[in-house]
Amino acid sequence: MDIIAATRHGKVRGRVDGSIASYLGIPYAAAPFGVHRFRAPAPVEPWEGIRDALEFGPTAPQRPYRPPLDRLIPDVDVPGEECLNLNVWAPRAVGEPLPVLVWIHGGSLRNGSAAMPLYDGRAFARDGVVLVSVNYRLGVEGFGVFPDAPDNRGLLDQIAALTWVRDNIAGFGGDPGRVTVFGESAGAISIAALLTSPRAAGLFHRAILQSGAPHTVTRGKGAKTVRAMARALRVPATAEGFAGVDRERLLDVQDELVGRADPVSGGPGFHIVVDDDVVPADPPPPSVDLLLGCNREEYRLWFVPSGAVDRVSRLTLRLALLKFGIPGRVARLYRADRPDAKPGVILGEMATDLLLRGPLNRLADSRPADSRPADSQPSDSQPGGSRSARTFFYEFAWRSPVLGLGACHALEIGFVFDNLRHGEALSGPDAPQPLADVMHRAWVDFTTSGDPGWTAWDTRRPVRVFDHPGMSTVLAPRQEELRAWL
């Protein structure tokens, strides 16, 4: 059955399935090509009549992940130029305005889309939350640094989508005063930038960072990938020069240069850059409630399927320590705690803590600790409230049996979305539904009340560990190793 909702640009026709209404492929900005290519997002032209929102809209231009990741994280390709679009899932019948969750997908700022089946928002709508998922420009189109184009265009797209949510979500039953953004990997890195961006101020009120920590680079470093692409294309390293290149050729060269890179082993890629406009050089501390965390064995997504975990020798490990500037005492500590581990495991564990667990702990430590007694009941934090914003920390530790992936990067997403069926490529067919129930409920509760169900961050460093349905809260897990980075 169809259902109609109104936006400021025109009416859209969605679809009702049981008690859930979905609206797919709604444009929040003009197609970023033609006169709008390599520019900041432009407003959508209003339309007459009712626009169908029954199918996912075009996805941002990209190449699929390379093997073996293409089997574990299958991309979705929807052709077309109107790739600045979003999707909404909401309860069919809405009384009081509902809290809103806005999902920003990951993919190293060069892959991914809101059309992936794993990101279906029905479970959140079922539980009283309006779920919005967003497409944004990727790769050189969204994050290439040029002298004649705005920086951080993909981040500007996300801000435009959040502005759309503020202006339109009431028409879908959502409360624009209770918006939580959440994202994984590059999506979480994006949210870390949005938390300090003056352009995003007031557009959301809580944030969840899954397996992604604050990370920006200078414009000079950010421009290296564009310069390398320009040499391969034999064009100037300018937006004007790149706009004259066939789009498929541009994607081919981009994939040749960055397709093998990953967050753990490094390599050329795309980054959010400090530009003193969207991303300030001296950012203020985030002032909203935060839920932060990562997976126990993030590195295994890249190290295990590729065989790198077995190829890393003691010599390779020593060279990696030099490359990343890791003191020998740190490596000795990790080896002592894992006397039987392969060098590849030692390197992966250190990389996980260096790139994710350590920076996220520093972010949590930079914010006011919750000074209330442990048995006190937290109150909701509405915009304009008087209490300090709180921080909650989690670790996902359930181990997937698939290919020995363990508690790898991105494994938690199917549990968060209560969508294990579409997460089987990573988790296998027998992932524990009770664990998905409790993890999904924590995200719903944080979105609704600001309290996911465990003790807020304080000097004891409480971490909720998701490894079985009963869960547990651990104080300062693996503190000795963590202290080596802090």
Secondary structure by P-SEA (a helix, b strand, c coil): cbbbbbcccbbbbbbbcccbbbbcccccccccccccccccbbbbccccccccccccccccccccccccccccbbbbbbbccccccbbbbbbcccccbbbbbbbbbbccccccccccccccaaaaaaabbbbbbbbbbccccccccccccccaaaaaaaaaaaaaaaaccccccccccbbbbbbcaaaaaaaaaaaacccccccccbbbbccccbbbbcccccaaaaaaaaaaacccccaaaaaaccaaaaaaaaaacccccccccccbbbbbccccccccccccccccbbbbcccccccccccccccccccccaaaaaaaaaaacccaaaaaaaaaacccccaaaaaaaaaaaaccaaaaaaaaaaccccccccccccccccccccccbbbbbbbbccccccccccccccccccccccccccccccccccccaaaaaaaaaaaaaaacccccccccccccbbbbbccccbbbbbcccaaaaaaaac
